[in-house]
Amino acid sequence: MLKQQNSFIDRGGIWVLAQIPLMLAVLLVPLRYGAGHLVPVGMLPVAGILLTLTGFFLAVWALRSLGAALTPFPQPLDGVTLNQRGPYHWMRHPVYSGVVLAGFGWALWWLSAAGAICALALALFFDRKAAHEENWLRQKYPDYSGYARRVKKFIPGVY
């Protein structure tokens, strides 16, 4: 069983700090280097709005379904069970999936190739952060390995 660490760094605080500039880049780069508008003009920006909203709602649904297990740190909290409800029934990291989906949608909304590159960088970062997090989850929850075999990491049925 995993022993809960108390320091910021031991709980994975560096991962939390590192994602902040990436998430800010995903938000701000399309505004600066995109050709789109707040009110969409054309099918691509409309599709971007739909992806942005879908990603946002997926992330909010995932955060809400965590309940008492919600923490900004990758290390799971003591005294909580493995969540396999809500979006966690279909993917292991729906918060990350939702944020990345919203990021790609935002880049598309603003017609920003630079924004799409930032969203890709964030996706790669979350993939590594999730791998680190899953080491802790396997230590804490004996049934996590079975869950990981049944449920894909980010995209149901794909990855």
N, C-alpha and C positions, 0 to 999 in steps of 0.2 A: 504494500500500500504506500502511496505517495504521502510524504510528510509535507505539510503546508509550510512554505517558506514565507518569511515575513518582510524581507527587504524588497525594495522596489525592483532592483536588478534581478534578484532571485525569482521573483514572480513573473519575469518577462517584461519588465518595464522598458527595456531598450527597444523591444519590438514595438511597443505602444508609441514611444517617442519617434521612432523611425518612420512609422506610417503617417504621422502628421504632415510632414512636408510633401509626401507623395500624394496624400489626399487633397492637400491645398493645391498642388499642381494640377491634379485632375479637375478641380473646380475652376481654377483661374486661367490656366493656359488656353482653354478653348475660347474664353471671353476675349483674350488679348490677340490670339493668333487664328481665330476662326473667321469665316466669311458669312456666318449665319446671323440671325436676328432673334430677338426675344419672341416676337410673333413669327412663327415659322412660315417660310415661303418655299413650297415644294414638298414632295413626298419624303425625301430623306430627312429633313428636319422634323416632319410629323412623326416618322418612324422613330427618330431620336427621342422625341417627347414620350412616346409610348414606352420605349425601353427604359428611359430615365424613371418614369413613374412606376413601372413594373419592378425595377431594381429597388427603388425606394420602399415600396410596399413590402417586398420580400424581406428586406433588411429589418423593417419595423416589425413585421410578423415574427421573424426569427428572434429579435430582441425581446419581444413580449412573451414569446413562448418559453424563454429561458427562466423566467420568474426569479426565484431565489438564487439560481445558478449564474445570474448575470454578473459579469465582472469585466473590466476593460483589459485585464491581464490574460495572457494565454494559459497560465497555470489555473487549473480548475479549483474551485473553492472546496473546503472541507464541508462535510455534512450534506452534500447535495448528490442526487442520483444522476445517472447518465440520461440525458434528455433525448428521447427518440420520438417525440410528439411534434405536431405541427410540421413545419418545413423540414425538421430534422428527421422525419420519416423518409424523405426523398433524397436529402443531401446532408453531408456531415458538417458543412460550414456555410449555411445559408446567409449569414450576415455578410461574410466576405463575398459570396456570390452576388448578393444584392447590391453591394457597394460597387463592385466591378461592373455589373450590368448597367447600373445607373451611370457610372463613369463613361462607359462606351456610348450609352445613349446620349449623354450630355455632349460628348465630342461630336456625335452625329448631328445632334440638334444644332450645334454651332458650326457645323461643316469644318471641323478642325482636325487635320491629320496629326498635328502636334499633340492635340488633346487625346487622340486615339493612342498615340505612342505612350503618353503618360498613363492612360488607363491600362495599357499592356504592361507597363512597368509595375503598376499597382497589383495587377493580377499575378505577376511573377513573384512579387514580394509576399502577397497573401498565400501563395502556394508554399513558399518556404516557411512562413510563419505558421501555417497550418501543420506542416510536417513536424515542426518543433513542438507545437501544442499537442499533437497526437502522441508524441513520446510520453508526455505527462498523462494523457488520457488513458493510454495502455497500462501505465503503472497504477493508476487510481482505480480503473474499472476493469475487472477480469473479463467482462463480456465485450469490451471495446473492439477487440480483434475480430470477433464474429460480426459485430455491427459494421466494421469497416469493410469486411468482405461482402456484405449484403448491400451497403449503401455507398454510392459514389461520393467523392469529395466535394465537387462543386456543381457538376451538371448531371442531373438524374439520368442514369443509364449510359452515360458517356465517360465522364471523368470525375 
